[in-house]
Amino acid sequence: MTAVNSVAVVTGAQRGIGYGIAQVLHNRGYRVVLVDIDEAGVQAASATLAGSAWRAVDVRDYAAVASAVSSIEEDIGPIAVLVNNAGINRDRMFHRMSEAEWDAVIAVNLKGYFNWARHVAPGMRARRAGRIINIASASWQGNVGQANYAASKAGVIGLTKTLAKELAPFQITVNAICPGFIETPMTRAMPEAAFQQMLQKIPMGRIGTPEDVGRVVAFLASDDSQYVTGEVIAVGGGLVL
Ligand code: NAP
């Protein structure tokens, strides 16, 4: 799979880790399609990456994802790389967590990943090539105040490993990345004391950048990783060892 002009779709790409991934793939020659729920934001983000495209899509909407995949494949080209990244958190201790907070996180972080993989996989199977890269989280192993988020990310790992097994005969690889603590609007929204506490837990002594994640995505998208599938790669400066 050559990067030059290959189409790479990144969800949740108007900012944060998604934008960092889009930037790295763009710099390596992919034709990047930035997807986000925020139309003005994703259009503006795409304008900073010459030659990229954008689609405003709510990843929770199965039918909207289906038509986005068709329109990308008709207008731009076959999707070679799918990066499922759009995610939210609604943190609260479990005894106070509402049904709405549970449902909201599962709908974006788990159903959203299903929706994109479900519509992209048939084309990849037909072409006998493709890369699906799912952004999970170190929290998948359990984290206080994140029952909904951890469950969604553990679900992403189950989805990743199952798709890896089902799609391997078609030379499609499916892997997950678990970012540790990365500087984005999501983490900047934390209370300052919690932010500083997290920083102190990182053996490498610094917060990660969206580009730190983007470079590992680029490896998983490239020919260099063609015999790697079903893996869960932590990108966290040693946060979880
Ligand atoms: P972020 O800054 O909040 O960016 C997430 C993006 O996803 C936003 O642009 C958001 O758009 C978009 N989005 C939300 N709901 C959507 C929907 N229904 N349809 C389409 N797009 C939607 O978050 P981030 O920190 O970059 O996180 C990106 C991914 O990395 C997530 O899966 C997150 O769980 C994971 N992660 C992050 C960290 C970290 O330290 N930051 C650590 C581990 C894992 P709006 O702004 O319009 O809502």
Residues whose N, C-alpha, C, O or C-beta is under 5 A from the ligand:
A	BS01	NAP	G12 A13 Q14 R15 G16 I17 G18 D36 I37 D38 V57 D58 V59 R60 N85 A86 G87 V108 I135 A136 S137 A138 P179 G180 F181 I182 T184 P185 M186 T187
